Amino acid sequence: MAVQEARQGGADAATHGGGCTCGDCPHGAREGHRRAVAAFLLKRDEFAAGQGLPAAVAHSASASRQWVSEELTQAAEAVAERGRAEGAAWLARLWRRTAVVVWAGVVLLLLGQALTAIGAGWTAARTAGLTAALVVAGALTAASWFHRTRGGVLAPVIGEDNRLSTSRAVAAAWVLFLVYAVLVLVGRLAVASGHRERDALIAGLELARGAGVVTVLAVVCGIAVLVRRVVGLRVLGQRLQKVRADRPRAADLLTDDAGRGTFADIQYVVISAVALVFAAVRLARRPDQLPDLPWGLAVVVLVSAATYLAGKYAEGGRPVILSVVRAREAGDLDAPIRTGDDIEIRGAGFVPAGAQGADRLSRMVVRVGAVNVHVPLVPVTGGFDNPTDTLLTVPVPAEVEPGRVEVQVVTAAGVETNRYAIDVTE
C-alpha cells in the first residue's frame, strides 16, 4: 500500500509538497510525512533488489554502495524534515484537544454527581467538588493557551528529548489531585456556617490526616527533579545516548526511546495510578479532610518510585569497540588490512535507542586515523544490513597512511567509543 501511494501521489504532492499545515487540507504536514515515508520505503526496497542503479556505478561494488548510500541519505533527510514539520503541526493542534479532554472530565464529574445525588440529595460537598473542578479546568485551559505551541497542558511533562517524561507525568498527576483536594476543602470551608464544621474542616488539613499522601507527593516530585538531573549528567558524561523524537506519544510513558516496554516505567505508572484511584475514592467518601492514604499503600508507591529511579541509573551505557577485522567475502584470500579494504568494527551500542531511522543512521561516522568516514547505508528488504548495533562495515580510505592507526566510532547521538588500534599495510 505504501508503494502504491508513493507511485500514485506524485501529482498531488507536487502541489502542496507536504509542507502545508492548514487544518482542512488533505495534503498537510501529516500527509506530506506519510508520503515521504512511502517514497523512501519504495526507493530502499528497489535498491535492495538491485534496481535503479545507474550504469556508471553498476560495475563497481564499492561505487554502487556509495551511490546507494548517498541517495538513501538524501531521501532520509527529506523524511526527517517532513517528520519535524508534522510534529510541530501536531503539537500546535494538541492544546485544543487537551482542553476538550479537561472539560469533558468536568462534564463527567457533573454527571456522576447528579446520578449519585438521586435519593441522597445535593450536598455542599458536591458543590465544592464541582467548583474545584471548574477552577482546575479553567487554570489548565489558560495554561494550554499560553503553551499552545508546545502541546498545551502537556508542555510541562514533555522532556528535552521531545518525549513524554514518565517521572514528570506521575508527579503532575499527584500535584493536580492534591490541588483539587485542597480546593474542595476550601470550597466547603467557604460555605460552612457553624464553628464546629469549620474547625473540623481545618483539622482535616492537619499533617496527621494526610501524612501518607503528602509523603508520596514529596517523593514523586523529588524523583521528577532527580531523574532530570541524572539523565542530564549521564548524557553530558557520554554514559547515556539520547536522540530527539519527532513528537511526543502517549506510549512514551511506558516504553524506552526505541518504543520497547520497560518494567521500571510500567510498574511506576500502574502503581501510581492505582494509588491515585484509591485516594480519589477516599476523597469522595471523606470530603472534609485530605485523603488519608494508608501507610501500606504509600510504602508500595515509594518502593515503586525507588525501582524507577534505580532503572534510570542503570539505563544506557557507552558504546564500545571490541574488535576490528578485515571484511572478507567468499573466495577472498586472507590478507592484512590495506587502504581500500573494508573493515568490520564489532562491538555494542553503535545504534542508540530511537536512532533506527535512516536519517539517524546516516549520521554515524568512523574515524580511521585522521580521516572521518561516513558509515554507508546498505539496504535490505525491510531494513538495513549496515550499520547495526553490534557491527559496522566501512572502507579504509586511501588518505589513511600505512602504519598503526586508531579507529573510533561516533554514534548518531554524538557519543564517541573507545579507540582501537589497527595496522594498515601498503
C-alpha positions, 0 to 999 in steps of 0.5 A: 500500500505504501508503494502504491501511494508513493507511485500514485501521489506524485501529482498531488504532492507536487502541489502542496509538497507536504509542507502545508499545515492548514487544518482542512487540507488533505495534503498537510504536514501529516500527509506530506510525512506519510508520503515521504515515508512511502517514497523512501520505503519504495526507493530502499526496497528497489535498491535492495533488489538491485534496481535503479542503479545507474550504469556508471556505478553498476560495475563497481561494488564499492561505487554502487554502495556509495551511490546507494548510500548517498541517495538513501541519505538524501531521501532520509533527510527529506523524511526527517524534515517532513517528520519535524514539520508534522510534529510541530503541526501536531503539537500546535493542534494538541492544546485544543484537544487537551482542553476538550479532554479537561472539560469533558472530565468536568462534564463527567464529574457533573454527571456522576454527581447528579446520578449519585445525588438521586435519593441522597440529595445535593450536598455542599460537598458536591458543590465544592467538588464541582467548583474545584473542578471548574477552577482546575479546568479553567487554570489548565485551559489558560495554561494550554493557551499560553503553551499552545505551541508546545502541546498545551497542558502537556508542555510541562511533562514533555522532556528535552528529548521531545518525549513524554517524561514518565517521572514528570507525568506521575508527579503532575498527576499527584500535584493536580489531585492534591490541588483539587483536594485542597480546593474542595476543602476550601470550597466547603470551608467557604460555605460552612456556617457553624464553628464546629464544621469549620474547625473540623474542616481545618483539622482535616488539613492537619499533617496527621490526616494526610501524612501518607499522601503528602509523603508520596507527593514529596517523593514523586516530585523529588524523583521528577527533579532527580531523574532530570538531573541524572539523565542530564549528567549521564548524557553530558558524561557520554554514559547515556545516548539520547536522540530527539523524537519527532513528537511526543506519544502517549506510549512514551510513558511506558516504553524506552526511546526505541518504543520497547516496554520497560518494567521500571516505567510500567510498574511506576505508572500502574502503581501510581495510578492505582494509588491515585484511584484509591485516594480519589475514592477516599476523597469522595467518601471523606470530603472534609479532610485530605485523603488519608492514604494508608501507610501500606499503600504509600510504602508500595508507591515509594518502593515503586518510585525507588525501582524507577529511579534505580532503572534510570541509573542503570539505563544506557551505557557507552558504546564500545569497540571490541574488535576490528577485522578485515571484511572478507567475502567468499573466495577472498584470500586472507590478507592484512588490512590495506587502504581500500579494504573494508573493515568490520568494527564489532562491538555494542551500542553503535545504534542508540535507542530511537536512532533506527531511522535512516536519517539517524543512521546516516549520521554515524561516522568512523574515524580511521586515523585522521580521516572521518568516514561516513558509515554507508547505508546498505539496504535490505528488504525491510531494513538495513544490513549496515550499520547495526548495533553490534557491527559496522562495515566501512572502507579504509580510505586511501588518505589513511597512511600505512602504519598503526592507526586508531579507529573510533566510532561516533554514534548518531547521538554524538557519543564517541567509543573507545579507540582501537588500534589497527595496522594498515599495510601498503 
